[in-house]
């Protein structure tokens, strides 16, 4: 529920904060200005001790003062002006050398040379400008569709106001279907369920209020901005807005990370070009001095010779050739199910050493699945199919938004071989008729659903499903319509709890089922395990990616046992860590290094928050790794923006798509393996081109310098430009060159590029000079005359 503004400072000066705090009570002490999220304007203990006062909400005046302290409920957005972005395209080392060549052309009024150079310069600049402009969408999607209004209590009554005007201390009235516009705490109303999947990766809606996490008082009443209220109506007090919310911190992290660095190969190529240009500048200075002072060559001729060397040294069309090659690779990638939004990502994937993957929706299907095979635990001689049928009777087919009911009915549909859930339910209703008022739906207090049905023989069945503890024995205090205790509770309870624990350790969520026939005892029928299963191709794709010598790490907001079990199923490894391992014991170098080593060698991380993902990426990058990150939700966006290769999977949110460099259009990770293969082939093509181009440049620069120094001969600048252009144009076809992908990540080095290209370039120079010397020495006077003409 955040809205973005441009260049707005959301924090008031410290003196104004203090002045406003003095007027507004009660207030927590604020820490140093601009350090982390600001505290809410009320102590959390007021949620219990001063609840009635909080429920009164704010007056209009108090709300204005809150705006002065906390700012509006929006993420300040700093965009680089387009004119600045355009000018930046002409400030790199290669561009400056091309501009120097253009100035030299102007100084000697060589107009054809000037026009050719400027066309190349502008073409490269415009291509770069549009490439960077498209990358500015990193945060925009977070505000899309969120500029909405909500009932907020002001001056004692509820008014509908824009969500960006919500401030800490406001009382919100929310109902099922609303997007929560700010971080807040539940105060009163129905028991609610919040869908936090886009924020935390948690597959099931979270109950609010619920039991607090250990050591985190009031955490059971917390409702996060950006999550969706699925069930219930409530009043909540706002605690954090704008950049102080969890989603706001995520958006801020995207902004900080969205200025992508150069691609690994591009950076090395530019470094190699800098060395080449440096050597050329040295040669030009020496040649200028020698020709002007020793050989007494006229200044225009010296300038023209210098221009020739400058043009020869700058791989003028290099950026354009790279973009053409990458664009062809991007087209190939699109055919395989991946849209490339930043071309540099295609270079980076070739060098990628670590792929960090989100779990829910990436490695898994993001659809809860009920298992009715051997993993189902049955009691009292019931079969898994019977247990599943009883569970389906206690499910509401009309409530398609409920993930548990939907999963149970889908599994039942598969077990009876029906074409659809509706067909399966219709067939079952022929055998079991629901009694009037027989169905009792779920709520967060009773934690169960039940149904009373009659079969064709006239026997009455009472079926219930829900939390295992509740199904074994209900709590009379919960005021549920039906209360019971299962037969042989004492012994049954021990067996069931042991089975429930075992399934939990294996990463399953569990659903208890009980049944009563006529007036007989309540019998515990069984435990249905539920899990978000891996995609059909996940295990195979991870094996292929690992075979390509790319490490794969899973990063998920889901529970530790669930993450560990999934990692086991897909052969990812079982060293799955919790967020505690991401925090060093102290700030000492020893403890930080120890933490970094844990991150480097772990197979994955569970129960993490968005900024924890960001931290994992940062540590791996500091270790010299080129990191890829896949994800689908708002919670993945900061890490997608931070990683060198951000990959938004099929069905991702707009925020994830905007932060990513590659957007997959097919399910699962298989297109990523394809991208690795394509990228490594592109890398080989580009590397071949660069080595060729630098080699030719070395040959031409040394050849021209030697001609001038030894034979006092000079070439026209236009010929050198045309020679450089033709060198580039005829090698553009390398973009279609057949290459075999390397089995290892490609890690280019400047020294490697220079050694290969310079050794060949110098050999070619020696060969060329040998031919000239041979012609001068042994061939007829016509040879020498043709040169001197």
Residue pairs with C-beta under 8 A, 6 or more apart in sequence:
1 73
1 146
1 148
1 150
1 163
1 166
1 179
1 180
1 181
1 182
1 225
1 226
2 73
2 74
2 75
2 142
2 143
2 146
2 164
2 181
2 225
2 226
2 242
2 245
2 247
2 248
2 251
3 72
3 73
3 74
3 75
3 143
3 146
3 147
3 162
3 163
3 164
4 74
4 75
4 76
4 77
4 139
4 140
4 142
4 143
4 251
5 72
5 74
5 75
5 76
5 77
6 76
6 77
6 78
6 79
7 76
7 77
7 78
8 71
8 72
8 74
8 76
9 71
9 76
10 70
10 71
10 72
10 74
10 76
10 242
10 243
11 17
11 33
11 34
11 38
11 69
11 70
11 71
12 20
12 68
12 69
12 71
13 33
14 33
16 68
16 69
17 30
17 33
17 69
20 65
20 68
20 69
21 27
21 30
21 69
23 65
24 41
24 62
24 65
24 66
26 42
26 43
26 46
26 50
27 41
27 42
28 39
28 40
28 41
28 42
28 43
29 39
30 38
30 39
31 39
37 240
37 243
37 244
37 245
37 249
38 69
38 70
38 240
38 244
40 168
40 169
40 238
40 239
40 240
41 66
41 69
41 168
41 169
42 50
42 54
42 168
42 169
42 237
44 185
44 217
44 218
46 53
46 54
47 54
47 185
47 187
47 218
47 221
47 237
51 187
51 188
54 169
54 171
54 187
54 237
55 153
55 171
55 187
55 188
55 235
55 237
56 153
56 156
56 171
57 152
57 153
57 154
57 155
57 156
57 169
57 170
57 171
58 66
58 153
58 154
58 167
58 169
58 170
58 171
59 154
59 155
60 154
60 155
62 169
63 154
63 165
63 167
63 169
63 170
66 167
66 168
66 169
66 170
67 165
67 167
70 167
70 168
70 241
70 242
70 244
71 241
71 242
72 164
72 165
72 241
72 242
73 163
73 164
73 165
73 166
73 167
73 181
73 182
73 241
73 242
74 143
74 164
74 242
75 139
75 142
75 143
75 242
75 243
75 248
75 251
75 252
75 255
76 242
76 243
77 139
77 255
78 255
79 136
80 136
82 133
85 129
85 132
85 133
86 125
86 129
88 132
89 95
89 124
89 125
89 126
89 128
89 129
89 132
90 99
90 121
90 125
92 270
93 270
93 273
93 274
93 277
94 270
94 273
94 277
94 314
94 315
94 316
94 318
94 319
95 121
95 124
95 125
97 277
97 310
97 313
97 314
98 117
98 120
98 121
98 314
98 316
99 121
100 310
101 113
101 117
101 307
101 310
101 311
101 314
102 114
102 117
102 118
102 121
104 303
104 306
104 307
104 310
105 111
105 113
105 114
105 117
105 307
105 717
106 114
107 303
108 300
108 303
108 304
108 307
110 304
110 307
110 717
110 718
112 718
113 307
113 311
113 717
113 718
113 721
116 718
116 721
116 725
117 311
117 316
117 721
120 316
120 317
120 320
123 320
124 319
124 320
127 319
127 320
127 323
128 319
131 323
131 342
131 343
134 341
134 342
135 258
135 260
135 341
135 342
136 258
137 658
138 254
138 255
138 258
138 641
138 658
138 659
139 251
139 254
139 255
139 258
139 658
140 658
141 653
141 654
141 655
141 657
141 658
142 247
142 251
142 254
142 634
142 637
142 654
142 655
144 654
146 163
146 179
146 181
147 162
147 163
147 164
148 162
148 163
148 179
148 181
149 160
149 161
149 162
149 163
150 160
150 161
150 163
150 166
150 172
150 173
150 174
150 178
150 181
151 158
151 159
151 160
151 172
151 173
152 158
152 159
152 160
152 161
152 165
152 166
152 170
152 171
152 172
152 173
153 159
153 170
153 171
153 172
153 173
153 235
154 161
154 170
158 173
163 181
163 182
166 172
166 181
166 182
166 238
166 241
167 238
167 241
168 182
168 238
168 239
168 240
168 241
169 237
169 238
170 182
170 237
170 238
171 187
171 235
171 236
171 237
171 238
172 180
172 181
172 182
172 184
172 235
172 236
172 237
172 238
173 233
173 234
173 235
174 180
174 229
174 233
174 234
174 235
174 236
175 229
175 232
175 233
176 229
176 230
176 231
176 232
176 233
177 228
177 229
177 230
178 228
178 229
179 226
179 227
179 228
179 229
180 194
180 223
180 224
180 225
180 226
180 227
180 228
180 229
180 236
181 225
182 225
182 238
182 239
182 240
182 241
182 245
183 222
183 223
183 224
183 225
183 238
183 239
183 240
183 241
183 244
183 245
183 246
184 222
184 223
184 225
184 236
184 237
184 238
184 239
185 218
185 221
185 222
185 223
185 236
185 237
185 239
186 192
186 208
186 209
186 221
186 222
186 223
186 234
186 236
187 221
187 234
187 235
187 236
187 237
188 234
188 235
189 232
189 233
189 234
189 235
190 231
190 232
190 233
190 234
190 443
191 207
191 208
191 209
191 232
191 443
191 444
191 445
192 207
192 208
192 223
192 229
192 230
192 231
192 232
192 233
192 234
192 444
193 205
193 206
193 207
193 208
193 229
193 230
193 231
193 232
193 444
194 205
194 206
194 208
194 223
194 224
194 227
194 228
194 229
194 230
195 205
195 206
195 227
195 228
195 229
195 230
196 202
196 205
196 206
196 224
196 227
197 203
197 360
197 366
197 633
198 226
198 227
198 633
198 634
198 635
198 653
199 224
199 226
199 227
199 246
199 247
199 557
199 610
199 633
199 634
199 635
200 224
200 557
200 558
200 609
200 635
201 358
201 359
201 360
201 556
201 557
201 558
201 633
201 635
202 360
202 557
202 558
203 360
203 366
203 368
203 403
203 532
203 558
204 368
204 403
204 404
204 509
205 230
205 231
205 403
207 444
208 220
208 221
208 222
208 223
208 234
209 220
209 221
210 220
210 444
211 220
212 218
212 219
212 220
213 219
213 220
223 229
223 236
224 245
224 246
224 247
225 240
225 241
225 245
225 246
225 247
225 248
226 245
226 246
226 247
226 634
230 401
232 444
240 248
241 248
242 248
243 249
243 251
243 252
246 609
246 610
247 634
249 610
249 611
249 638
250 610
250 611
250 634
250 635
250 637
250 638
251 637
253 610
253 611
253 614
253 638
253 641
253 642
254 637
254 638
254 641
254 655
254 659
257 614
257 638
257 641
257 642
258 641
258 659
260 342
260 344
260 644
260 661
261 267
261 644
262 270
262 344
263 344
263 345
263 347
263 348
263 644
264 347
264 348
264 350
264 351
264 626
264 644
264 747
264 748
265 347
265 350
265 351
265 683
265 686
265 687
265 746
265 748
266 322
266 344
266 347
268 748
268 749
268 750
268 753
269 318
269 322
269 686
269 690
269 748
269 753
271 750
272 690
272 694
272 750
272 753
272 754
272 757
273 314
273 315
273 318
273 694
275 750
275 754
276 313
276 315
276 694
276 697
276 698
277 313
277 314
279 313
279 701
280 309
280 310
280 312
280 313
280 701
283 309
283 701
283 702
283 705
284 306
284 309
284 310
287 305
287 306
287 309
287 705
287 708
287 709
288 302
288 306
290 709
291 297
291 301
291 302
291 305
291 708
292 299
292 302
295 712
297 305
301 714
304 714
304 716
304 717
305 704
305 708
305 714
307 717
308 704
308 714
308 715
308 716
308 717
308 720
309 701
309 704
309 705
311 717
311 720
311 721
311 724
312 697
312 700
312 701
312 704
312 720
312 723
312 724
313 697
313 701
315 693
315 694
315 697
315 724
315 728
316 721
316 724
316 725
316 728
317 724
317 725
317 728
317 729
318 690
318 693
318 728
320 728
321 689
321 693
321 728
321 731
321 732
321 735
322 686
322 689
323 343
324 732
324 735
325 682
325 685
325 686
325 689
325 732
325 734
325 735
326 343
326 344
326 346
326 347
326 682
326 686
327 343
328 735
328 736
329 340
329 346
329 678
329 679
329 681
329 682
329 735
330 340
330 343
330 346
332 678
333 339
333 340
333 346
333 662
333 671
333 674
333 675
333 678
334 340
336 671
336 674
336 675
336 678
337 650
337 664
337 665
337 666
337 670
337 671
337 674
338 647
338 662
338 663
338 664
338 665
338 666
338 671
338 672
338 674
338 675
339 662
339 663
339 664
339 665
340 346
340 661
340 662
341 660
341 661
341 662
341 663
342 661
344 661
345 644
345 645
345 646
345 661
345 662
346 675
346 678
346 679
346 682
347 679
347 682
347 683
347 686
348 626
348 628
348 644
348 645
348 661
348 679
349 628
349 645
349 675
349 676
349 678
349 679
349 680
350 676
350 679
350 680
350 682
350 683
350 742
350 745
350 746
351 626
351 683
351 745
351 746
351 747
351 748
352 550
352 626
352 627
352 628
352 644
352 645
352 676
352 679
352 745
353 549
353 550
353 551
353 625
353 626
353 627
353 745
354 550
354 551
354 552
354 553
354 620
354 625
354 626
354 627
354 628
355 545
355 550
355 551
355 552
355 553
355 627
355 628
355 629
355 630
355 672
356 552
356 553
356 554
356 555
356 613
356 616
356 617
356 620
356 627
356 628
356 629
356 630
356 639
356 643
357 363
357 552
357 553
357 554
357 555
357 629
357 630
357 631
357 669
358 554
358 555
358 556
358 629
358 630
358 631
358 632
358 633
358 636
358 649
359 532
359 554
359 555
359 556
359 558
359 563
359 566
360 366
360 532
360 556
360 557
360 558
360 632
360 633
361 632
361 633
361 649
361 651
361 652
362 630
362 631
362 632
362 649
362 668
362 669
363 534
363 535
363 538
363 554
363 566
363 570
363 669
364 532
364 533
364 534
364 535
364 538
364 566
365 532
365 533
365 534
365 535
366 532
366 632
366 651
367 407
367 532
368 403
368 404
368 406
368 407
368 509
368 530
368 531
368 532
369 407
369 410
369 411
369 530
369 531
369 532
369 533
370 388
370 391
370 407
370 408
370 410
370 411
370 511
370 528
370 529
370 530
371 411
371 508
371 528
371 529
371 530
371 531
372 384
372 385
372 387
372 388
372 411
372 415
372 528
373 384
375 503
375 506
375 508
375 529
376 384
376 387
376 388
376 526
376 527
376 528
376 529
377 496
377 499
377 503
377 526
377 527
377 529
378 384
378 386
378 387
378 525
378 526
379 492
379 495
379 496
379 523
379 524
379 525
379 526
380 487
380 523
380 524
380 525
382 390
382 515
382 523
382 525
382 526
384 526
385 415
386 525
387 513
387 525
387 526
387 528
388 408
388 411
388 412
388 415
388 528
389 412
389 415
389 428
390 461
390 463
390 465
390 513
390 514
390 515
390 525
391 408
391 412
391 463
391 465
391 511
391 513
391 528
392 408
392 409
392 412
392 424
392 425
392 428
393 428
393 432
393 451
393 453
393 461
393 463
394 449
394 450
394 451
394 463
394 464
394 465
394 513
395 404
395 405
395 408
395 409
395 449
395 465
396 402
396 405
396 439
396 441
396 449
397 405
397 409
397 421
397 422
397 425
399 405
399 406
399 441
400 406
402 442
404 442
404 511
404 530
405 449
407 530
408 465
408 511
408 528
409 421
409 424
409 425
410 421
411 528
412 421
412 424
412 428
413 420
413 421
413 423
413 424
416 424
416 427
416 428
418 424
418 427
431 455
431 456
432 453
432 454
432 455
432 461
433 453
433 454
433 455
434 451
434 452
434 453
435 452
435 453
435 454
435 460
438 451
438 452
438 453
439 449
439 450
439 451
439 452
440 446
440 449
440 450
440 451
440 480
440 481
440 482
441 449
442 448
442 449
442 466
445 478
445 479
445 480
446 466
446 470
446 474
446 478
446 479
446 480
447 466
447 467
447 470
447 478
448 464
448 465
448 466
448 467
448 470
448 471
448 474
448 480
449 464
449 465
449 466
450 462
450 463
450 464
450 465
450 481
450 482
451 462
451 463
451 464
452 460
452 461
452 462
452 463
453 460
453 461
453 463
454 460
454 461
455 461
459 517
459 518
460 517
460 518
461 515
461 516
461 517
462 482
462 515
462 516
462 522
463 513
463 514
463 515
464 471
464 482
464 484
464 513
464 514
464 515
465 471
465 511
465 512
465 513
465 528
466 511
466 512
467 512
468 496
468 497
468 500
468 510
468 511
468 512
468 527
469 512
470 512
471 486
471 512
471 513
471 514
471 524
472 485
472 486
472 489
472 492
472 493
472 496
472 512
472 514
472 524
473 484
473 485
473 486
473 489
473 493
474 480
474 482
474 483
474 484
474 485
476 483
484 514
484 516
484 522
485 522
486 492
486 514
486 521
486 522
486 523
486 524
487 521
487 522
487 523
487 524
492 524
496 512
496 524
496 527
499 527
500 510
500 512
500 527
503 510
503 527
503 529
504 510
504 561
505 561
506 529
506 561
506 565
507 531
507 559
507 561
507 562
507 563
507 564
507 565
507 566
508 529
508 530
508 531
508 562
508 565
509 529
509 530
509 531
509 562
510 527
510 528
510 529
510 530
511 527
511 528
511 529
511 530
512 524
512 526
512 527
513 524
513 525
513 526
513 527
513 528
514 522
514 523
514 524
514 525
515 522
515 523
515 525
516 522
516 523
531 562
531 565
532 558
532 562
534 566
534 569
534 570
535 667
535 668
535 669
536 668
537 668
537 669
537 670
538 570
538 668
538 669
539 569
539 570
539 571
541 668
541 669
541 670
541 672
541 673
542 552
542 570
542 571
542 572
542 669
543 571
544 673
545 552
545 669
545 672
545 673
545 676
546 552
547 743
548 673
548 676
548 677
548 743
548 744
548 745
549 743
549 744
549 745
550 628
550 676
550 745
552 572
553 602
553 603
553 604
553 605
553 616
554 563
554 566
554 567
554 572
554 576
554 603
554 604
554 605
555 604
555 605
555 608
555 612
555 613
555 616
555 629
555 639
556 562
556 563
556 604
556 605
556 606
556 607
556 608
557 606
557 607
557 608
557 609
557 635
558 606
558 607
559 606
559 607
560 576
560 578
560 606
560 607
562 606
563 576
563 604
563 605
563 606
563 607
564 574
564 576
564 606
566 572
567 573
567 574
567 576
567 603
567 604
568 574
572 603
572 604
573 603
573 604
574 603
575 601
575 602
575 603
575 604
576 602
576 603
576 604
576 605
576 606
577 598
577 602
577 604
577 605
577 606
578 605
578 606
578 607
579 605
579 607
579 608
579 609
579 612
581 595
581 598
581 599
581 602
581 605
582 595
582 599
582 605
582 608
582 612
582 615
582 616
583 595
584 591
584 592
584 594
584 595
585 591
585 594
585 595
595 619
596 619
596 622
596 623
599 616
599 619
599 620
600 619
600 620
600 623
605 612
605 613
605 616
608 616
609 635
610 634
610 635
610 636
610 637
610 638
610 639
611 638
613 629
613 631
613 635
613 636
613 638
613 639
614 638
614 639
614 642
616 639
617 627
617 629
617 639
617 642
617 643
618 642
620 627
621 627
621 642
621 644
626 644
626 645
626 745
627 643
627 644
627 645
628 643
628 644
628 645
628 646
628 647
628 672
629 636
629 639
629 640
629 642
629 643
629 645
629 646
629 647
630 636
630 647
630 648
630 649
630 669
630 672
631 637
631 639
631 640
631 646
631 647
631 648
631 649
631 652
631 656
631 660
632 648
632 649
632 651
632 652
632 653
632 656
633 652
633 653
633 655
633 656
634 653
634 655
634 656
636 648
636 652
636 656
636 659
637 653
637 655
637 656
637 658
637 659
638 659
639 646
640 646
640 647
640 648
640 656
640 659
640 660
641 659
645 661
645 662
646 659
646 660
646 661
646 662
647 660
647 661
647 662
647 663
647 664
647 672
647 675
648 656
648 657
648 659
648 660
648 662
648 663
648 664
649 656
649 664
649 667
649 668
649 669
650 664
650 665
650 666
650 667
650 668
651 667
652 660
652 663
657 663
662 675
664 671
664 672
665 671
676 741
677 741
678 741
680 741
680 742
680 746
681 739
681 740
681 741
683 742
683 746
683 748
684 739
684 741
684 742
684 746
685 734
685 735
685 737
685 739
687 746
687 748
687 753
688 734
688 737
689 731
689 734
690 753
690 757
691 753
691 756
691 757
691 760
692 731
692 734
692 757
693 727
693 728
693 731
693 757
694 753
694 754
694 757
694 758
694 761
695 756
695 757
695 758
695 760
695 761
695 764
696 727
696 761
696 764
697 724
697 761
698 757
698 758
698 761
698 762
698 764
698 765
699 761
699 762
699 764
699 765
699 768
700 720
700 723
700 724
702 761
702 762
702 765
703 765
703 768
703 769
704 715
704 720
706 765
706 769
707 713
707 714
707 715
707 772
708 714
711 772
711 776
711 787
713 787
713 788
775 783
775 784
776 783
776 784
